[in-house]
Structures are given as C-alpha cells and as structure tokens.
Amino acid sequence: MLAGILLFLLGRRAFLIMLLPVAYLLFMVPIPYIVYDAFAFPLKMFVTKVSVAFLQSIGVIVMREGNILMFPSTTLEVADACSGIRSIMSLLALSVAYGFFLRVSPLKRLIIALSALPIAIVTNALRVIITGILAQWWGAKAAEGFFHEFAGLAVFGVAIVLLVGLGALLGRGGKAA
C-alpha cells in the first residue's frame, strides 16, 4: 500500500528512489509458521549431518539419530532454534543494508545479499560443532546455559565479520555503482 501511495502521490521517479527502503520494510514482517517449519526442518537436519560428519572427522565420538546427537556421556538435540532460520533472516537484512551502502556494482550487491544464506548456515553448523566438542569433553552442562546463549551471539559476530570481509573483497578495485 505504501508503494502505491508513493507512486500515486510522488510519481515514478520518486518511487524508484524509495523502492529499496520501502521494500526493506518487508524484513519486519514475521515469517508465517508454515513457511518457517518448511525451511527449519531441512536446515536442522542438514546442520546436524554436517556437524556430525565434522565431529567424527576430528575424532569426537558421536552418533546421530535424526536431529539427536549421542555422545558417550550425554545426548544433545539440535532444536528448531538451531536450524539457523533466524540467523538467515537477520543476516539477510544486514547484508541488504550493507550492500546498499557499499560502492559496488548491483551484481556485487546481489552477491553480498545472497551470501547471507551460506554464511548463516556455515556459522550455525560451527555453533553446533563447538557445542558438540564441549559436550564430548566437559559434558552436557558445558554445552547448555550460558555457553549456548553466548555461542549464538559469538557465531553471529563471526557471520558479520565474514559478511564484511566479503564486502571488502568485492569492493577492492571496483568502480562505484
């Protein structure tokens, strides 16, 4: 509705100038649960598989049954919150804003925005891997509570660093858009 009002009152030129800020407002609309669930489950399973494969490759004794990680001393569940959907949405919003302020071509801005998906998935898998390592050596208590909350923030910080690094790499030697 806002886009229609802008187009009607201010014309096509003003509408095109305001298109990105108006479209950016879509990030504040919550994802419907049916869509959330359709993406969360496959992502959760993917993160679980990747994490178990990595943990086993570094010598951690772990078995997987669905989204349950079984260690010799404890069992952990990769919950829906660990799927990475929230990280993807937050990082996508940040990557669009970041790309808007960079002086790069529209294609590079699109690459930055689309990179939010793999960066969020990889960093989320990193969080599960670190939690698994802690669970293996220090038990379930070390993998829950404060660490679990702190790891979410720390891993999101790593995701932002990766996003900024990609922006710096793409912005190197390029002309302004």
ZADO-1210 file (C-alpha; in nm, 4 decimals, padded with zeros to 6 digits):
<atoms>
<atom x="00.0000" y="00.0000" z="00.0000" code="MET" pos="1"/>
<atom x="00.2841" y="00.2338" z="00.0868" code="LEU" pos="2"/>
<atom x="00.4438" y="00.1701" z="-00.2530" code="ALA" pos="3"/>
<atom x="00.1155" y="00.2502" z="-00.4269" code="GLY" pos="4"/>
<atom x="00.0757" y="00.5742" z="-00.2316" code="ILE" pos="5"/>
<atom x="00.4313" y="00.6791" z="-00.3185" code="LEU" pos="6"/>
<atom x="00.3780" y="00.6014" z="-00.6846" code="LEU" pos="7"/>
<atom x="00.0455" y="00.7843" z="-00.6950" code="PHE" pos="8"/>
<atom x="00.1453" y="01.0954" z="-00.4998" code="LEU" pos="9"/>
<atom x="00.5110" y="01.1427" z="-00.5941" code="LEU" pos="10"/>
<atom x="00.5410" y="00.9747" z="-00.9326" code="GLY" pos="11"/>
<atom x="00.7615" y="00.7097" z="-01.0863" code="ARG" pos="12"/>
<atom x="01.0968" y="00.8826" z="-01.0251" code="ARG" pos="13"/>
<atom x="01.0418" y="00.9262" z="-00.6505" code="ALA" pos="14"/>
<atom x="00.9011" y="00.5731" z="-00.6323" code="PHE" pos="15"/>
<atom x="01.2176" y="00.4276" z="-00.7873" code="LEU" pos="16"/>
<atom x="01.4340" y="00.6256" z="-00.5453" code="ILE" pos="17"/>
<atom x="01.2300" y="00.4982" z="-00.2480" code="MET" pos="18"/>
<atom x="01.1897" y="00.1402" z="-00.3742" code="LEU" pos="19"/>
<atom x="01.4687" y="-00.0206" z="-00.1685" code="LEU" pos="20"/>
<atom x="01.3789" y="00.1498" z="00.1625" code="PRO" pos="21"/>
<atom x="01.0127" y="00.0600" z="00.1159" code="VAL" pos="22"/>
<atom x="01.0933" y="-00.2981" z="00.0130" code="ALA" pos="23"/>
<atom x="01.3301" y="-00.3244" z="00.3130" code="TYR" pos="24"/>
<atom x="01.0252" y="-00.2909" z="00.5368" code="LEU" pos="25"/>
<atom x="00.9341" y="-00.6483" z="00.4338" code="LEU" pos="26"/>
<atom x="01.2044" y="-00.7721" z="00.6725" code="PHE" pos="27"/>
<atom x="00.9894" y="-00.6643" z="00.9660" code="MET" pos="28"/>
<atom x="00.7065" y="-00.8974" z="00.8636" code="VAL" pos="29"/>
<atom x="00.7297" y="-01.2234" z="01.0615" code="PRO" pos="30"/>
<atom x="00.7685" y="-01.5424" z="00.8631" code="ILE" pos="31"/>
<atom x="00.4471" y="-01.7470" z="00.8701" code="PRO" pos="32"/>
<atom x="00.4913" y="-02.0599" z="01.0802" code="TYR" pos="33"/>
<atom x="00.4156" y="-02.2934" z="00.7902" code="ILE" pos="34"/>
<atom x="00.6987" y="-02.1361" z="00.5884" code="VAL" pos="35"/>
<atom x="00.9277" y="-02.1318" z="00.8931" code="TYR" pos="36"/>
<atom x="00.8622" y="-02.5010" z="00.9568" code="ASP" pos="37"/>
<atom x="00.9083" y="-02.5954" z="00.5904" code="ALA" pos="38"/>
<atom x="01.2606" y="-02.4489" z="00.5938" code="PHE" pos="39"/>
<atom x="01.3599" y="-02.5109" z="00.9565" code="ALA" pos="40"/>
<atom x="01.3355" y="-02.8898" z="00.9474" code="PHE" pos="41"/>
<atom x="01.5550" y="-02.9499" z="00.6388" code="PRO" pos="42"/>
<atom x="01.8066" y="-02.6910" z="00.7614" code="LEU" pos="43"/>
<atom x="01.8157" y="-02.8509" z="01.1064" code="LYS" pos="44"/>
<atom x="01.8792" y="-03.1932" z="00.9522" code="MET" pos="45"/>
<atom x="02.1482" y="-03.0552" z="00.7207" code="PHE" pos="46"/>
<atom x="02.3288" y="-02.8774" z="01.0053" code="VAL" pos="47"/>
<atom x="02.3083" y="-03.1951" z="01.2145" code="THR" pos="48"/>
<atom x="02.4562" y="-03.4122" z="00.9362" code="LYS" pos="49"/>
<atom x="02.7369" y="-03.1685" z="00.8592" code="VAL" pos="50"/>
<atom x="02.8202" y="-03.1219" z="01.2263" code="SER" pos="51"/>
<atom x="02.8315" y="-03.4958" z="01.2969" code="VAL" pos="52"/>
<atom x="03.0500" y="-03.5570" z="00.9907" code="ALA" pos="53"/>
<atom x="03.2930" y="-03.2876" z="01.1022" code="PHE" pos="54"/>
<atom x="03.2948" y="-03.4015" z="01.4654" code="LEU" pos="55"/>
<atom x="03.3662" y="-03.7598" z="01.3590" code="GLN" pos="56"/>
<atom x="03.6439" y="-03.6433" z="01.1251" code="SER" pos="57"/>
<atom x="03.8264" y="-03.4788" z="01.4173" code="ILE" pos="58"/>
<atom x="03.7889" y="-03.7841" z="01.6377" code="GLY" pos="59"/>
<atom x="03.4873" y="-03.6943" z="01.8506" code="VAL" pos="60"/>
<atom x="03.2777" y="-03.9992" z="01.9309" code="ILE" pos="61"/>
<atom x="02.9237" y="-03.9125" z="01.8250" code="VAL" pos="62"/>
<atom x="02.6286" y="-04.0858" z="01.6657" code="MET" pos="63"/>
<atom x="02.3308" y="-03.9253" z="01.5014" code="ARG" pos="64"/>
<atom x="01.9718" y="-04.0341" z="01.5073" code="GLU" pos="65"/>
<atom x="01.7654" y="-03.7768" z="01.3227" code="GLY" pos="66"/>
<atom x="01.8454" y="-03.4495" z="01.4936" code="ASN" pos="67"/>
<atom x="01.9725" y="-03.6130" z="01.8135" code="ILE" pos="68"/>
<atom x="02.3475" y="-03.6172" z="01.8792" code="LEU" pos="69"/>
<atom x="02.4533" y="-03.9026" z="02.1067" code="MET" pos="70"/>
<atom x="02.7882" y="-03.8733" z="02.2813" code="PHE" pos="71"/>
<atom x="02.9283" y="-04.1347" z="02.5201" code="PRO" pos="72"/>
<atom x="02.8427" y="-03.9212" z="02.8220" code="SER" pos="73"/>
<atom x="02.5411" y="-03.7178" z="02.7084" code="THR" pos="74"/>
<atom x="02.2756" y="-03.6646" z="02.4437" code="THR" pos="75"/>
<atom x="02.2005" y="-03.3328" z="02.2750" code="LEU" pos="76"/>
<atom x="01.9170" y="-03.2287" z="02.0481" code="GLU" pos="77"/>
<atom x="01.9588" y="-02.9934" z="01.7552" code="VAL" pos="78"/>
<atom x="01.6368" y="-02.7992" z="01.8086" code="ALA" pos="79"/>
<atom x="01.4373" y="-02.5890" z="01.5624" code="ASP" pos="80"/>
<atom x="01.6054" y="-02.2801" z="01.7043" code="ALA" pos="81"/>
<atom x="01.9381" y="-02.4279" z="01.5897" code="CYS" pos="82"/>
<atom x="01.8204" y="-02.4538" z="01.2299" code="SER" pos="83"/>
<atom x="01.9562" y="-02.1087" z="01.1525" code="GLY" pos="84"/>
<atom x="01.6370" y="-01.9533" z="01.0122" code="ILE" pos="85"/>
<atom x="01.6557" y="-01.6558" z="01.2478" code="ARG" pos="86"/>
<atom x="02.0232" y="-01.6071" z="01.1679" code="SER" pos="87"/>
<atom x="01.9477" y="-01.6250" z="00.7966" code="ILE" pos="88"/>
<atom x="01.6742" y="-01.3611" z="00.8195" code="MET" pos="89"/>
<atom x="01.8826" y="-01.1289" z="01.0387" code="SER" pos="90"/>
<atom x="02.1935" y="-01.1687" z="00.8255" code="LEU" pos="91"/>
<atom x="01.9925" y="-01.1242" z="00.5060" code="LEU" pos="92"/>
<atom x="01.8535" y="-00.7934" z="00.6353" code="ALA" pos="93"/>
<atom x="02.2016" y="-00.6799" z="00.7367" code="LEU" pos="94"/>
<atom x="02.3561" y="-00.7906" z="00.4075" code="SER" pos="95"/>
<atom x="02.0996" y="-00.5956" z="00.2046" code="VAL" pos="96"/>
<atom x="02.1655" y="-00.2820" z="00.4111" code="ALA" pos="97"/>
<atom x="02.5419" y="-00.3355" z="00.3936" code="TYR" pos="98"/>
<atom x="02.5323" y="-00.3885" z="00.0167" code="GLY" pos="99"/>
<atom x="02.3262" y="-00.0708" z="-00.0237" code="PHE" pos="100"/>
<atom x="02.5964" y="00.1401" z="00.1417" code="PHE" pos="101"/>
<atom x="02.8886" y="-00.0190" z="-00.0423" code="LEU" pos="102"/>
<atom x="03.0098" y="00.1454" z="-00.3583" code="ARG" pos="103"/>
<atom x="02.9958" y="-00.1655" z="-00.5760" code="VAL" pos="104"/>
<atom x="02.8026" y="-00.2799" z="-00.8808" code="SER" pos="105"/>
<atom x="02.4453" y="-00.4115" z="-00.8471" code="PRO" pos="106"/>
<atom x="02.5702" y="-00.7647" z="-00.9231" code="LEU" pos="107"/>
<atom x="02.8161" y="-00.7477" z="-00.6332" code="LYS" pos="108"/>
<atom x="02.5388" y="-00.6163" z="-00.4082" code="ARG" pos="109"/>
<atom x="02.3300" y="-00.9164" z="-00.5056" code="LEU" pos="110"/>
<atom x="02.6225" y="-01.1486" z="-00.4313" code="ILE" pos="111"/>
<atom x="02.6594" y="-00.9910" z="-00.0869" code="ILE" pos="112"/>
<atom x="02.2883" y="-01.0293" z="-00.0155" code="ALA" pos="113"/>
<atom x="02.2782" y="-01.3910" z="-00.1362" code="LEU" pos="114"/>
<atom x="02.5932" y="-01.4774" z="00.0599" code="SER" pos="115"/>
<atom x="02.3909" y="-01.4360" z="00.3787" code="ALA" pos="116"/>
<atom x="02.2421" y="-01.7832" z="00.3279" code="LEU" pos="117"/>
<atom x="02.5639" y="-01.9903" z="00.3136" code="PRO" pos="118"/>
<atom x="02.7346" y="-01.7750" z="00.5760" code="ILE" pos="119"/>
<atom x="02.4462" y="-01.8229" z="00.8198" code="ALA" pos="120"/>
<atom x="02.4328" y="-02.1979" z="00.7566" code="ILE" pos="121"/>
<atom x="02.8092" y="-02.2457" z="00.7957" code="VAL" pos="122"/>
<atom x="02.8317" y="-02.0379" z="01.1128" code="THR" pos="123"/>
<atom x="02.5284" y="-02.2136" z="01.2583" code="ASN" pos="124"/>
<atom x="02.6944" y="-02.5510" z="01.1903" code="ALA" pos="125"/>
<atom x="03.0045" y="-02.4106" z="01.3623" code="LEU" pos="126"/>
<atom x="02.7927" y="-02.3404" z="01.6703" code="ARG" pos="127"/>
<atom x="02.6652" y="-02.7000" z="01.6777" code="VAL" pos="128"/>
<atom x="03.0201" y="-02.8312" z="01.6256" code="ILE" pos="129"/>
<atom x="03.1599" y="-02.6248" z="01.9141" code="ILE" pos="130"/>
<atom x="02.8695" y="-02.7320" z="02.1341" code="THR" pos="131"/>
<atom x="02.9428" y="-03.0945" z="02.0425" code="GLY" pos="132"/>
<atom x="03.3105" y="-03.0576" z="02.1271" code="ILE" pos="133"/>
<atom x="03.2207" y="-02.9091" z="02.4655" code="LEU" pos="134"/>
<atom x="02.9664" y="-03.1853" z="02.5290" code="ALA" pos="135"/>
<atom x="03.2272" y="-03.4501" z="02.4469" code="GLN" pos="136"/>
<atom x="03.4947" y="-03.3240" z="02.6837" code="TRP" pos="137"/>
<atom x="03.3049" y="-03.1376" z="02.9567" code="TRP" pos="138"/>
<atom x="02.9558" y="-03.2888" z="02.9476" code="GLY" pos="139"/>
<atom x="02.6100" y="-03.1508" z="02.8807" code="ALA" pos="140"/>
<atom x="02.6359" y="-02.8740" z="03.1434" code="LYS" pos="141"/>
<atom x="02.9149" y="-02.7048" z="02.9474" code="ALA" pos="142"/>
<atom x="02.7091" y="-02.7164" z="02.6278" code="ALA" pos="143"/>
<atom x="02.3959" y="-02.5639" z="02.7801" code="GLU" pos="144"/>
<atom x="02.3055" y="-02.2453" z="02.9640" code="GLY" pos="145"/>
<atom x="02.5408" y="-01.9505" z="02.9407" code="PHE" pos="146"/>
<atom x="02.7665" y="-02.1001" z="02.6752" code="PHE" pos="147"/>
<atom x="02.4762" y="-02.1871" z="02.4485" code="HIS" pos="148"/>
<atom x="02.3475" y="-01.8279" z="02.4598" code="GLU" pos="149"/>
<atom x="02.6943" y="-01.6772" z="02.4277" code="PHE" pos="150"/>
<atom x="02.7795" y="-01.9055" z="02.1354" code="ALA" pos="151"/>
<atom x="02.4764" y="-01.7771" z="01.9457" code="GLY" pos="152"/>
<atom x="02.5995" y="-01.4190" z="01.9789" code="LEU" pos="153"/>
<atom x="02.9620" y="-01.5072" z="01.9087" code="ALA" pos="154"/>
<atom x="02.8767" y="-01.7098" z="01.5996" code="VAL" pos="155"/>
<atom x="02.6554" y="-01.4298" z="01.4689" code="PHE" pos="156"/>
<atom x="02.9517" y="-01.1958" z="01.5224" code="GLY" pos="157"/>
<atom x="03.1650" y="-01.4318" z="01.3122" code="VAL" pos="158"/>
<atom x="02.8948" y="-01.4245" z="01.0432" code="ALA" pos="159"/>
<atom x="02.9033" y="-01.0451" z="01.0361" code="ILE" pos="160"/>
<atom x="03.2843" y="-01.0473" z="01.0113" code="VAL" pos="161"/>
<atom x="03.2592" y="-01.2881" z="00.7156" code="LEU" pos="162"/>
<atom x="02.9979" y="-01.0668" z="00.5506" code="LEU" pos="163"/>
<atom x="03.2097" y="-00.7527" z="00.5951" code="VAL" pos="164"/>
<atom x="03.5151" y="-00.9427" z="00.4696" code="GLY" pos="165"/>
<atom x="03.3271" y="-01.0467" z="00.1575" code="LEU" pos="166"/>
<atom x="03.2143" y="-00.6866" z="00.1049" code="GLY" pos="167"/>
<atom x="03.5715" y="-00.5639" z="00.1385" code="ALA" pos="168"/>
<atom x="03.6919" y="-00.8303" z="-00.1038" code="LEU" pos="169"/>
<atom x="03.4237" y="-00.7442" z="-00.3624" code="LEU" pos="170"/>
<atom x="03.4784" y="-00.3702" z="-00.3160" code="GLY" pos="171"/>
<atom x="03.8513" y="-00.3934" z="-00.3776" code="ARG" pos="172"/>
<atom x="03.9492" y="-00.2236" z="-00.7022" code="GLY" pos="173"/>
<atom x="03.5925" y="-00.1814" z="-00.8223" code="GLY" pos="174"/>
<atom x="03.4262" y="00.1309" z="-00.9505" code="LYS" pos="175"/>
<atom x="03.1394" y="00.2944" z="-00.7664" code="ALA" pos="176"/>
<atom x="02.7923" y="00.1997" z="-00.8806" code="ALA" pos="177"/>
</atoms>
